[in-house]
Structures are given as structure tokens and as C-alpha cells.
Amino acid sequence: MVKGEGQAPLYQYLTSTDANQNTAGDITWNFEKFLVSKEGKVVARFKPKVKPDEKDVIEAIEKELAKGK
């Protein structure tokens, strides 16, 4: 489950302030997206209506990938 009683540990972490205080909070709807750094920290969160190929998503992914170079 992504929220409520029986929430999977992954979603508990993704929505917690431990992962990122700025991206914490309940999942609002299906297709909510999280970008996780190589260090396991949530660096971005995108609303369900944001498409995976939108400019903001691509830029965030490219920014994280560039950190490893």
C-alpha cells in the first residue's frame, strides 16, 4: 500500500521527513513520482499529473546524473 495502515516501507520512507523535509507528505494520487539520489535521498517529487517526459522532470534527472561525473 502507498498510504494508510499497512503502508509499504518504501513509501513510508519516500514520504517521510527523513528522506527530505521539502518532499514529505502523503501521496495524493496514483502516478506520484519521486527522484532519489545515488545516496538514497529524495531530491524531487512530482505531482501525479506531471508527465515523466516533462521538462522539469528531465532537468531534475539530468542534474542528478551530472553530480556523479
N, CA, C, O and CB atoms as a CASP TS submission, in Angstrom:
PFRMAT TS
TARGET T0000
AUTHOR 0000-0000-0000
METHOD Language model
MODEL 1
PARENT N/A
ATOM      1  N   MET     1       0.836  -1.181   0.000  1.00  0.00           N
ATOM      2  CA  MET     1       0.000   0.000   0.000  1.00  0.00           C
ATOM      3  C   MET     1       0.884   1.249   0.000  1.00  0.00           C
ATOM      4  O   MET     1       1.979   1.253   0.563  1.00  0.00           O
ATOM      5  CB  MET     1      -0.953  -0.005   1.217  1.00  0.00           C
ATOM      6  N   VAL     2       0.401   2.274  -0.623  1.00  0.00           N
ATOM      7  CA  VAL     2       1.179   3.507  -0.692  1.00  0.00           C
ATOM      8  C   VAL     2       0.844   4.487   0.421  1.00  0.00           C
ATOM      9  O   VAL     2       1.590   5.439   0.649  1.00  0.00           O
ATOM     10  CB  VAL     2       0.963   4.168  -2.017  1.00  0.00           C
ATOM     11  N   LYS     3      -0.260   4.269   1.113  1.00  0.00           N
ATOM     12  CA  LYS     3      -0.592   5.133   2.239  1.00  0.00           C
ATOM     13  C   LYS     3      -1.533   4.413   3.191  1.00  0.00           C
ATOM     14  O   LYS     3      -2.144   3.402   2.842  1.00  0.00           O
ATOM     15  CB  LYS     3      -1.225   6.446   1.752  1.00  0.00           C
ATOM     16  N   GLY     4      -1.636   4.947   4.389  1.00  0.00           N
ATOM     17  CA  GLY     4      -2.533   4.372   5.376  1.00  0.00           C
ATOM     18  C   GLY     4      -1.916   3.209   6.121  1.00  0.00           C
ATOM     19  O   GLY     4      -0.714   2.959   6.039  1.00  0.00           O
ATOM     20  N   GLU     5      -2.770   2.501   6.854  1.00  0.00           N
ATOM     21  CA  GLU     5      -2.314   1.350   7.630  1.00  0.00           C
ATOM     22  C   GLU     5      -1.808   0.277   6.679  1.00  0.00           C
ATOM     23  O   GLU     5      -2.476  -0.046   5.697  1.00  0.00           O
ATOM     24  CB  GLU     5      -3.451   0.794   8.531  1.00  0.00           C
ATOM     25  N   GLY     6      -0.653  -0.268   6.955  1.00  0.00           N
ATOM     26  CA  GLY     6      -0.055  -1.264   6.079  1.00  0.00           C
ATOM     27  C   GLY     6       0.765  -0.651   4.956  1.00  0.00           C
ATOM     28  O   GLY     6       1.087  -1.330   3.981  1.00  0.00           O
ATOM     29  N   GLN     7       1.110   0.638   5.086  1.00  0.00           N
ATOM     30  CA  GLN     7       1.912   1.313   4.069  1.00  0.00           C
ATOM     31  C   GLN     7       3.263   0.605   3.926  1.00  0.00           C
ATOM     32  O   GLN     7       3.924   0.298   4.918  1.00  0.00           O
ATOM     33  CB  GLN     7       2.112   2.813   4.430  1.00  0.00           C
ATOM     34  N   ALA     8       3.652   0.360   2.702  1.00  0.00           N
ATOM     35  CA  ALA     8       4.927  -0.313   2.427  1.00  0.00           C
ATOM     36  C   ALA     8       6.085   0.542   2.930  1.00  0.00           C
ATOM     37  O   ALA     8       6.018   1.769   2.867  1.00  0.00           O
ATOM     38  CB  ALA     8       5.084  -0.598   0.911  1.00  0.00           C
ATOM     39  N   PRO     9       7.149  -0.094   3.429  1.00  0.00           N
ATOM     40  CA  PRO     9       8.297   0.647   3.942  1.00  0.00           C
ATOM     41  C   PRO     9       8.881   1.646   2.937  1.00  0.00           C
ATOM     42  O   PRO     9       9.316   2.728   3.331  1.00  0.00           O
ATOM     43  CB  PRO     9       9.366  -0.319   4.362  1.00  0.00           C
ATOM     44  N   LEU    10       8.898   1.305   1.665  1.00  0.00           N
ATOM     45  CA  LEU    10       9.415   2.225   0.657  1.00  0.00           C
ATOM     46  C   LEU    10       8.642   3.541   0.690  1.00  0.00           C
ATOM     47  O   LEU    10       9.242   4.616   0.691  1.00  0.00           O
ATOM     48  CB  LEU    10       9.336   1.591  -0.745  1.00  0.00           C
ATOM     49  N   TYR    11       7.322   3.458   0.717  1.00  0.00           N
ATOM     50  CA  TYR    11       6.505   4.670   0.711  1.00  0.00           C
ATOM     51  C   TYR    11       6.562   5.394   2.053  1.00  0.00           C
ATOM     52  O   TYR    11       6.418   6.615   2.106  1.00  0.00           O
ATOM     53  CB  TYR    11       5.060   4.328   0.365  1.00  0.00           C
ATOM     54  N   GLN    12       6.767   4.657   3.123  1.00  0.00           N
ATOM     55  CA  GLN    12       6.970   5.306   4.420  1.00  0.00           C
ATOM     56  C   GLN    12       8.203   6.201   4.342  1.00  0.00           C
ATOM     57  O   GLN    12       8.184   7.338   4.813  1.00  0.00           O
ATOM     58  CB  GLN    12       7.123   4.250   5.559  1.00  0.00           C
ATOM     59  N   TYR    13       9.264   5.686   3.749  1.00  0.00           N
ATOM     60  CA  TYR    13      10.499   6.451   3.625  1.00  0.00           C
ATOM     61  C   TYR    13      10.339   7.627   2.658  1.00  0.00           C
ATOM     62  O   TYR    13      10.695   8.758   2.989  1.00  0.00           O
ATOM     63  CB  TYR    13      11.633   5.543   3.160  1.00  0.00           C
ATOM     64  N   LEU    14       9.803   7.360   1.466  1.00  0.00           N
ATOM     65  CA  LEU    14       9.683   8.402   0.450  1.00  0.00           C
ATOM     66  C   LEU    14       8.880   9.603   0.934  1.00  0.00           C
ATOM     67  O   LEU    14       9.167  10.734   0.542  1.00  0.00           O
ATOM     68  CB  LEU    14       9.042   7.835  -0.792  1.00  0.00           C
ATOM     69  N   THR    15       7.898   9.377   1.765  1.00  0.00           N
ATOM     70  CA  THR    15       7.021  10.453   2.221  1.00  0.00           C
ATOM     71  C   THR    15       7.416  11.007   3.583  1.00  0.00           C
ATOM     72  O   THR    15       6.720  11.865   4.126  1.00  0.00           O
ATOM     73  CB  THR    15       5.603   9.963   2.274  1.00  0.00           C
ATOM     74  N   SER    16       8.517  10.530   4.138  1.00  0.00           N
ATOM     75  CA  SER    16       8.935  10.964   5.477  1.00  0.00           C
ATOM     76  C   SER    16       9.838  12.186   5.422  1.00  0.00           C
ATOM     77  O   SER    16      10.421  12.495   4.383  1.00  0.00           O
ATOM     78  CB  SER    16       9.651   9.833   6.200  1.00  0.00           C
ATOM     79  N   THR    17       9.944  12.864   6.533  1.00  0.00           N
ATOM     80  CA  THR    17      10.867  13.997   6.624  1.00  0.00           C
ATOM     81  C   THR    17      12.309  13.507   6.665  1.00  0.00           C
ATOM     82  O   THR    17      13.226  14.291   6.417  1.00  0.00           O
ATOM     83  CB  THR    17      10.559  14.851   7.870  1.00  0.00           C
ATOM     84  N   ASP    18      12.536  12.228   6.971  1.00  0.00           N
ATOM     85  CA  ASP    18      13.892  11.672   6.944  1.00  0.00           C
ATOM     86  C   ASP    18      14.451  11.668   5.523  1.00  0.00           C
ATOM     87  O   ASP    18      15.645  11.892   5.321  1.00  0.00           O
ATOM     88  CB  ASP    18      13.901  10.245   7.518  1.00  0.00           C
ATOM     89  N   ALA    19      13.600  11.418   4.555  1.00  0.00           N
ATOM     90  CA  ALA    19      14.031  11.383   3.156  1.00  0.00           C
ATOM     91  C   ALA    19      14.311  12.796   2.646  1.00  0.00           C
ATOM     92  O   ALA    19      15.321  13.039   1.985  1.00  0.00           O
ATOM     93  CB  ALA    19      12.963  10.700   2.276  1.00  0.00           C
ATOM     94  N   ASN    20      13.408  13.720   2.959  1.00  0.00           N
ATOM     95  CA  ASN    20      13.569  15.126   2.558  1.00  0.00           C
ATOM     96  C   ASN    20      12.394  15.903   3.129  1.00  0.00           C
ATOM     97  O   ASN    20      11.241  15.637   2.792  1.00  0.00           O
ATOM     98  CB  ASN    20      13.645  15.282   0.985  1.00  0.00           C
ATOM     99  N   GLN    21      12.684  16.839   3.972  1.00  0.00           N
ATOM    100  CA  GLN    21      11.626  17.629   4.613  1.00  0.00           C
ATOM    101  C   GLN    21      10.781  18.364   3.575  1.00  0.00           C
ATOM    102  O   GLN    21       9.583  18.557   3.783  1.00  0.00           O
ATOM    103  CB  GLN    21      12.236  18.637   5.602  1.00  0.00           C
ATOM    104  N   ASN    22      11.376  18.769   2.479  1.00  0.00           N
ATOM    105  CA  ASN    22      10.658  19.522   1.443  1.00  0.00           C
ATOM    106  C   ASN    22       9.736  18.661   0.588  1.00  0.00           C
ATOM    107  O   ASN    22       8.827  19.187  -0.054  1.00  0.00           O
ATOM    108  CB  ASN    22      11.644  20.218   0.551  1.00  0.00           C
ATOM    109  N   THR    23       9.951  17.350   0.567  1.00  0.00           N
ATOM    110  CA  THR    23       9.118  16.478  -0.270  1.00  0.00           C
ATOM    111  C   THR    23       8.249  15.544   0.564  1.00  0.00           C
ATOM    112  O   THR    23       7.569  14.677   0.016  1.00  0.00           O
ATOM    113  CB  THR    23       9.995  15.659  -1.208  1.00  0.00           C
ATOM    114  N   ALA    24       8.265  15.710   1.873  1.00  0.00           N
ATOM    115  CA  ALA    24       7.496  14.838   2.765  1.00  0.00           C
ATOM    116  C   ALA    24       5.997  15.095   2.616  1.00  0.00           C
ATOM    117  O   ALA    24       5.570  16.160   2.170  1.00  0.00           O
ATOM    118  CB  ALA    24       7.928  15.049   4.229  1.00  0.00           C
ATOM    119  N   GLY    25       5.224  14.102   2.996  1.00  0.00           N
ATOM    120  CA  GLY    25       3.768  14.233   2.994  1.00  0.00           C
ATOM    121  C   GLY    25       3.114  13.068   2.285  1.00  0.00           C
ATOM    122  O   GLY    25       3.744  12.354   1.505  1.00  0.00           O
ATOM    123  N   ASP    26       1.848  12.893   2.571  1.00  0.00           N
ATOM    124  CA  ASP    26       1.096  11.784   1.989  1.00  0.00           C
ATOM    125  C   ASP    26       1.080  11.831   0.470  1.00  0.00           C
ATOM    126  O   ASP    26       1.123  12.901  -0.137  1.00  0.00           O
ATOM    127  CB  ASP    26      -0.322  11.790   2.510  1.00  0.00           C
ATOM    128  N   ILE    27       1.019  10.665  -0.121  1.00  0.00           N
ATOM    129  CA  ILE    27       0.840  10.548  -1.555  1.00  0.00           C
ATOM    130  C   ILE    27      -0.592  10.960  -1.865  1.00  0.00           C
ATOM    131  O   ILE    27      -1.531  10.513  -1.207  1.00  0.00           O
ATOM    132  CB  ILE    27       1.147   9.095  -2.062  1.00  0.00           C
ATOM    133  N   THR    28      -0.754  11.811  -2.867  1.00  0.00           N
ATOM    134  CA  THR    28      -2.075  12.356  -3.157  1.00  0.00           C
ATOM    135  C   THR    28      -2.880  11.523  -4.142  1.00  0.00           C
ATOM    136  O   THR    28      -4.110  11.510  -4.088  1.00  0.00           O
ATOM    137  CB  THR    28      -1.936  13.739  -3.686  1.00  0.00           C
ATOM    138  N   TRP    29      -2.195  10.830  -5.039  1.00  0.00           N
ATOM    139  CA  TRP    29      -2.907  10.073  -6.075  1.00  0.00           C
ATOM    140  C   TRP    29      -1.920   9.167  -6.793  1.00  0.00           C
ATOM    141  O   TRP    29      -0.708   9.308  -6.629  1.00  0.00           O
ATOM    142  CB  TRP    29      -3.616  11.028  -7.088  1.00  0.00           C
ATOM    143  N   ASN    30      -2.434   8.247  -7.580  1.00  0.00           N
ATOM    144  CA  ASN    30      -1.579   7.369  -8.378  1.00  0.00           C
ATOM    145  C   ASN    30      -0.636   8.190  -9.257  1.00  0.00           C
ATOM    146  O   ASN    30      -0.941   9.329  -9.613  1.00  0.00           O
ATOM    147  CB  ASN    30      -2.434   6.427  -9.248  1.00  0.00           C
ATOM    148  N   PHE    31       0.463   7.627  -9.589  1.00  0.00           N
ATOM    149  CA  PHE    31       1.452   8.199 -10.503  1.00  0.00           C
ATOM    150  C   PHE    31       2.241   9.366  -9.909  1.00  0.00           C
ATOM    151  O   PHE    31       2.857  10.131 -10.651  1.00  0.00           O
ATOM    152  CB  PHE    31       0.769   8.655 -11.753  1.00  0.00           C
ATOM    153  N   GLU    32       2.229   9.510  -8.587  1.00  0.00           N
ATOM    154  CA  GLU    32       3.125  10.476  -7.951  1.00  0.00           C
ATOM    155  C   GLU    32       4.543   9.949  -8.158  1.00  0.00           C
ATOM    156  O   GLU    32       4.787   8.749  -8.026  1.00  0.00           O
ATOM    157  CB  GLU    32       2.790  10.676  -6.404  1.00  0.00           C
ATOM    158  N   LYS    33       5.467  10.835  -8.479  1.00  0.00           N
ATOM    159  CA  LYS    33       6.821  10.417  -8.833  1.00  0.00           C
ATOM    160  C   LYS    33       7.844  10.996  -7.870  1.00  0.00           C
ATOM    161  O   LYS    33       7.723  12.137  -7.425  1.00  0.00           O
ATOM    162  CB  LYS    33       7.152  10.837 -10.260  1.00  0.00           C
ATOM    163  N   PHE    34       8.856  10.190  -7.554  1.00  0.00           N
ATOM    164  CA  PHE    34       9.944  10.604  -6.671  1.00  0.00           C
ATOM    165  C   PHE    34      11.255  10.392  -7.395  1.00  0.00           C
ATOM    166  O   PHE    34      11.447   9.377  -8.065  1.00  0.00           O
ATOM    167  CB  PHE    34       9.918   9.821  -5.327  1.00  0.00           C
ATOM    168  N   LEU    35      12.165  11.358  -7.259  1.00  0.00           N
ATOM    169  CA  LEU    35      13.513  11.216  -7.792  1.00  0.00           C
ATOM    170  C   LEU    35      14.435  11.040  -6.602  1.00  0.00           C
ATOM    171  O   LEU    35      14.466  11.872  -5.695  1.00  0.00           O
ATOM    172  CB  LEU    35      13.934  12.453  -8.675  1.00  0.00           C
ATOM    173  N   VAL    36      15.184   9.948  -6.613  1.00  0.00           N
ATOM    174  CA  VAL    36      16.055   9.586  -5.492  1.00  0.00           C
ATOM    175  C   VAL    36      17.505   9.662  -5.952  1.00  0.00           C
ATOM    176  O   VAL    36      17.863   9.149  -7.012  1.00  0.00           O
ATOM    177  CB  VAL    36      15.719   8.158  -4.950  1.00  0.00           C
ATOM    178  N   SER    37      18.329  10.309  -5.139  1.00  0.00           N
ATOM    179  CA  SER    37      19.747  10.452  -5.468  1.00  0.00           C
ATOM    180  C   SER    37      20.485   9.126  -5.302  1.00  0.00           C
ATOM    181  O   SER    37      19.930   8.163  -4.773  1.00  0.00           O
ATOM    182  CB  SER    37      20.393  11.528  -4.588  1.00  0.00           C
ATOM    183  N   LYS    38      21.726   9.082  -5.751  1.00  0.00           N
ATOM    184  CA  LYS    38      22.559   7.891  -5.574  1.00  0.00           C
ATOM    185  C   LYS    38      22.780   7.587  -4.101  1.00  0.00           C
ATOM    186  O   LYS    38      23.055   6.448  -3.725  1.00  0.00           O
ATOM    187  CB  LYS    38      23.904   8.070  -6.276  1.00  0.00           C
ATOM    188  N   GLU    39      22.656   8.620  -3.271  1.00  0.00           N
ATOM    189  CA  GLU    39      22.828   8.452  -1.820  1.00  0.00           C
ATOM    190  C   GLU    39      21.541   8.005  -1.129  1.00  0.00           C
ATOM    191  O   GLU    39      21.539   7.777   0.080  1.00  0.00           O
ATOM    192  CB  GLU    39      23.312   9.756  -1.200  1.00  0.00           C
ATOM    193  N   GLY    40      20.458   7.880  -1.877  1.00  0.00           N
ATOM    194  CA  GLY    40      19.198   7.416  -1.317  1.00  0.00           C
ATOM    195  C   GLY    40      18.320   8.504  -0.738  1.00  0.00           C
ATOM    196  O   GLY    40      17.366   8.211  -0.018  1.00  0.00           O
ATOM    197  N   LYS    41      18.625   9.749  -1.039  1.00  0.00           N
ATOM    198  CA  LYS    41      17.810  10.867  -0.561  1.00  0.00           C
ATOM    199  C   LYS    41      16.825  11.280  -1.649  1.00  0.00           C
ATOM    200  O   LYS    41      17.160  11.294  -2.833  1.00  0.00           O
ATOM    201  CB  LYS    41      18.704  12.069  -0.147  1.00  0.00           C
ATOM    202  N   VAL    42      15.623  11.612  -1.238  1.00  0.00           N
ATOM    203  CA  VAL    42      14.637  12.115  -2.193  1.00  0.00           C
ATOM    204  C   VAL    42      15.035  13.538  -2.558  1.00  0.00           C
ATOM    205  O   VAL    42      15.115  14.404  -1.687  1.00  0.00           O
ATOM    206  CB  VAL    42      13.177  12.062  -1.602  1.00  0.00           C
ATOM    207  N   VAL    43      15.285  13.782  -3.833  1.00  0.00           N
ATOM    208  CA  VAL    43      15.713  15.107  -4.281  1.00  0.00           C
ATOM    209  C   VAL    43      14.604  15.863  -4.997  1.00  0.00           C
ATOM    210  O   VAL    43      14.683  17.081  -5.151  1.00  0.00           O
ATOM    211  CB  VAL    43      16.912  14.984  -5.194  1.00  0.00           C
ATOM    212  N   ALA    44      13.576  15.154  -5.433  1.00  0.00           N
ATOM    213  CA  ALA    44      12.458  15.818  -6.097  1.00  0.00           C
ATOM    214  C   ALA    44      11.224  14.933  -6.007  1.00  0.00           C
ATOM    215  O   ALA    44      11.298  13.710  -5.890  1.00  0.00           O
ATOM    216  CB  ALA    44      12.798  16.137  -7.577  1.00  0.00           C
ATOM    217  N   ARG    45      10.098  15.609  -6.066  1.00  0.00           N
ATOM    218  CA  ARG    45       8.814  14.919  -6.043  1.00  0.00           C
ATOM    219  C   ARG    45       7.909  15.628  -7.033  1.00  0.00           C
ATOM    220  O   ARG    45       7.837  16.857  -7.057  1.00  0.00           O
ATOM    221  CB  ARG    45       8.185  14.896  -4.601  1.00  0.00           C
ATOM    222  N   PHE    46       7.227  14.849  -7.840  1.00  0.00           N
ATOM    223  CA  PHE    46       6.389  15.400  -8.891  1.00  0.00           C
ATOM    224  C   PHE    46       4.955  14.920  -8.726  1.00  0.00           C
ATOM    225  O   PHE    46       4.708  13.748  -8.439  1.00  0.00           O
ATOM    226  CB  PHE    46       6.930  15.014 -10.273  1.00  0.00           C
ATOM    227  N   LYS    47       4.032  15.822  -8.907  1.00  0.00           N
ATOM    228  CA  LYS    47       2.601  15.535  -8.770  1.00  0.00           C
ATOM    229  C   LYS    47       2.154  14.520  -9.825  1.00  0.00           C
ATOM    230  O   LYS    47       2.804  14.366 -10.859  1.00  0.00           O
ATOM    231  CB  LYS    47       1.773  16.835  -8.893  1.00  0.00           C
ATOM    232  N   PRO    48       1.044  13.832  -9.557  1.00  0.00           N
ATOM    233  CA  PRO    48       0.563  12.803 -10.477  1.00  0.00           C
ATOM    234  C   PRO    48       0.330  13.280 -11.910  1.00  0.00           C
ATOM    235  O   PRO    48       0.560  12.522 -12.853  1.00  0.00           O
ATOM    236  CB  PRO    48      -0.699  12.239  -9.951  1.00  0.00           C
ATOM    237  N   LYS    49      -0.118  14.510 -12.087  1.00  0.00           N
ATOM    238  CA  LYS    49      -0.417  14.987 -13.442  1.00  0.00           C
ATOM    239  C   LYS    49       0.827  15.395 -14.228  1.00  0.00           C
ATOM    240  O   LYS    49       0.743  15.640 -15.431  1.00  0.00           O
ATOM    241  CB  LYS    49      -1.364  16.156 -13.370  1.00  0.00           C
ATOM    242  N   VAL    50       1.975  15.470 -13.564  1.00  0.00           N
ATOM    243  CA  VAL    50       3.224  15.777 -14.261  1.00  0.00           C
ATOM    244  C   VAL    50       3.662  14.519 -15.006  1.00  0.00           C
ATOM    245  O   VAL    50       3.798  13.448 -14.415  1.00  0.00           O
ATOM    246  CB  VAL    50       4.341  16.267 -13.261  1.00  0.00           C
ATOM    247  N   LYS    51       3.878  14.665 -16.300  1.00  0.00           N
ATOM    248  CA  LYS    51       4.271  13.517 -17.113  1.00  0.00           C
ATOM    249  C   LYS    51       5.772  13.272 -16.973  1.00  0.00           C
ATOM    250  O   LYS    51       6.541  14.219 -16.809  1.00  0.00           O
ATOM    251  CB  LYS    51       3.893  13.740 -18.598  1.00  0.00           C
ATOM    252  N   PRO    52       6.192  12.010 -17.036  1.00  0.00           N
ATOM    253  CA  PRO    52       7.610  11.679 -16.870  1.00  0.00           C
ATOM    254  C   PRO    52       8.534  12.337 -17.886  1.00  0.00           C
ATOM    255  O   PRO    52       9.727  12.488 -17.621  1.00  0.00           O
ATOM    256  CB  PRO    52       7.784  10.207 -16.949  1.00  0.00           C
ATOM    257  N   ASP    53       8.014  12.728 -19.034  1.00  0.00           N
ATOM    258  CA  ASP    53       8.867  13.341 -20.049  1.00  0.00           C
ATOM    259  C   ASP    53       8.778  14.867 -20.083  1.00  0.00           C
ATOM    260  O   ASP    53       9.246  15.495 -21.032  1.00  0.00           O
ATOM    261  CB  ASP    53       8.509  12.796 -21.397  1.00  0.00           C
ATOM    262  N   GLU    54       8.180  15.461 -19.050  1.00  0.00           N
ATOM    263  CA  GLU    54       8.113  16.922 -18.982  1.00  0.00           C
ATOM    264  C   GLU    54       9.488  17.507 -18.672  1.00  0.00           C
ATOM    265  O   GLU    54      10.341  16.861 -18.063  1.00  0.00           O
ATOM    266  CB  GLU    54       7.091  17.369 -17.916  1.00  0.00           C
ATOM    267  N   LYS    55       9.672  18.742 -19.111  1.00  0.00           N
ATOM    268  CA  LYS    55      10.954  19.428 -18.991  1.00  0.00           C
ATOM    269  C   LYS    55      11.492  19.413 -17.567  1.00  0.00           C
ATOM    270  O   LYS    55      12.670  19.116 -17.365  1.00  0.00           O
ATOM    271  CB  LYS    55      10.820  20.851 -19.467  1.00  0.00           C
ATOM    272  N   ASP    56      10.663  19.725 -16.575  1.00  0.00           N
ATOM    273  CA  ASP    56      11.116  19.784 -15.179  1.00  0.00           C
ATOM    274  C   ASP    56      11.639  18.437 -14.690  1.00  0.00           C
ATOM    275  O   ASP    56      12.630  18.381 -13.961  1.00  0.00           O
ATOM    276  CB  ASP    56       9.977  20.249 -14.277  1.00  0.00           C
ATOM    277  N   VAL    57      10.985  17.369 -15.083  1.00  0.00           N
ATOM    278  CA  VAL    57      11.397  16.026 -14.669  1.00  0.00           C
ATOM    279  C   VAL    57      12.741  15.689 -15.317  1.00  0.00           C
ATOM    280  O   VAL    57      13.664  15.234 -14.642  1.00  0.00           O
ATOM    281  CB  VAL    57      10.316  14.967 -15.055  1.00  0.00           C
ATOM    282  N   ILE    58      12.841  15.909 -16.598  1.00  0.00           N
ATOM    283  CA  ILE    58      14.071  15.594 -17.321  1.00  0.00           C
ATOM    284  C   ILE    58      15.242  16.410 -16.780  1.00  0.00           C
ATOM    285  O   ILE    58      16.335  15.878 -16.588  1.00  0.00           O
ATOM    286  CB  ILE    58      13.892  15.856 -18.824  1.00  0.00           C
ATOM    287  N   GLU    59      15.016  17.695 -16.535  1.00  0.00           N
ATOM    288  CA  GLU    59      16.082  18.539 -15.996  1.00  0.00           C
ATOM    289  C   GLU    59      16.540  18.067 -14.617  1.00  0.00           C
ATOM    290  O   GLU    59      17.735  18.079 -14.322  1.00  0.00           O
ATOM    291  CB  GLU    59      15.613  19.988 -15.918  1.00  0.00           C
ATOM    292  N   ALA    60      15.598  17.652 -13.773  1.00  0.00           N
ATOM    293  CA  ALA    60      15.957  17.168 -12.441  1.00  0.00           C
ATOM    294  C   ALA    60      16.778  15.882 -12.530  1.00  0.00           C
ATOM    295  O   ALA    60      17.746  15.708 -11.791  1.00  0.00           O
ATOM    296  CB  ALA    60      14.695  16.932 -11.597  1.00  0.00           C
ATOM    297  N   ILE    61      16.396  14.996 -13.423  1.00  0.00           N
ATOM    298  CA  ILE    61      17.132  13.744 -13.611  1.00  0.00           C
ATOM    299  C   ILE    61      18.541  14.041 -14.138  1.00  0.00           C
ATOM    300  O   ILE    61      19.524  13.503 -13.630  1.00  0.00           O
ATOM    301  CB  ILE    61      16.370  12.800 -14.587  1.00  0.00           C
ATOM    302  N   GLU    62      18.629  14.888 -15.146  1.00  0.00           N
ATOM    303  CA  GLU    62      19.947  15.233 -15.706  1.00  0.00           C
ATOM    304  C   GLU    62      20.842  15.901 -14.671  1.00  0.00           C
ATOM    305  O   GLU    62      22.046  15.647 -14.637  1.00  0.00           O
ATOM    306  CB  GLU    62      19.787  16.153 -16.917  1.00  0.00           C
ATOM    307  N   LYS    63      20.277  16.737 -13.842  1.00  0.00           N
ATOM    308  CA  LYS    63      21.048  17.400 -12.779  1.00  0.00           C
ATOM    309  C   LYS    63      21.633  16.366 -11.822  1.00  0.00           C
ATOM    310  O   LYS    63      22.800  16.457 -11.439  1.00  0.00           O
ATOM    311  CB  LYS    63      20.159  18.403 -12.001  1.00  0.00           C
ATOM    312  N   GLU    64      20.826  15.391 -11.441  1.00  0.00           N
ATOM    313  CA  GLU    64      21.321  14.354 -10.516  1.00  0.00           C
ATOM    314  C   GLU    64      22.373  13.486 -11.181  1.00  0.00           C
ATOM    315  O   GLU    64      23.371  13.133 -10.553  1.00  0.00           O
ATOM    316  CB  GLU    64      20.163  13.474 -10.017  1.00  0.00           C
ATOM    317  N   LEU    65      22.168  13.141 -12.429  1.00  0.00           N
ATOM    318  CA  LEU    65      23.153  12.316 -13.137  1.00  0.00           C
ATOM    319  C   LEU    65      24.485  13.042 -13.285  1.00  0.00           C
ATOM    320  O   LEU    65      25.544  12.420 -13.217  1.00  0.00           O
ATOM    321  CB  LEU    65      22.621  11.921 -14.516  1.00  0.00           C
ATOM    322  N   ALA    66      24.433  14.343 -13.484  1.00  0.00           N
ATOM    323  CA  ALA    66      25.663  15.135 -13.651  1.00  0.00           C
ATOM    324  C   ALA    66      26.488  15.175 -12.367  1.00  0.00           C
ATOM    325  O   ALA    66      27.703  15.363 -12.423  1.00  0.00           O
ATOM    326  CB  ALA    66      25.320  16.562 -14.088  1.00  0.00           C
ATOM    327  N   LYS    67      25.859  15.004 -11.236  1.00  0.00           N
ATOM    328  CA  LYS    67      26.588  15.028  -9.958  1.00  0.00           C
ATOM    329  C   LYS    67      27.563  13.867  -9.846  1.00  0.00           C
ATOM    330  O   LYS    67      28.547  13.955  -9.112  1.00  0.00           O
ATOM    331  CB  LYS    67      25.608  14.990  -8.786  1.00  0.00           C
ATOM    332  N   GLY    68      27.309  12.799 -10.551  1.00  0.00           N
ATOM    333  CA  GLY    68      28.160  11.619 -10.462  1.00  0.00           C
ATOM    334  C   GLY    68      29.362  11.677 -11.371  1.00  0.00           C
ATOM    335  O   GLY    68      30.186  10.763 -11.369  1.00  0.00           O
ATOM    336  N   LYS    69      29.475  12.730 -12.143  1.00  0.00           N
ATOM    337  CA  LYS    69      30.597  12.813 -13.103  1.00  0.00           C
ATOM    338  C   LYS    69      31.760  13.556 -12.539  1.00  0.00           C
ATOM    339  O   LYS    69      32.777  13.714 -13.214  1.00  0.00           O
ATOM    340  CB  LYS    69      30.162  13.478 -14.382  1.00  0.00           C
TER
END
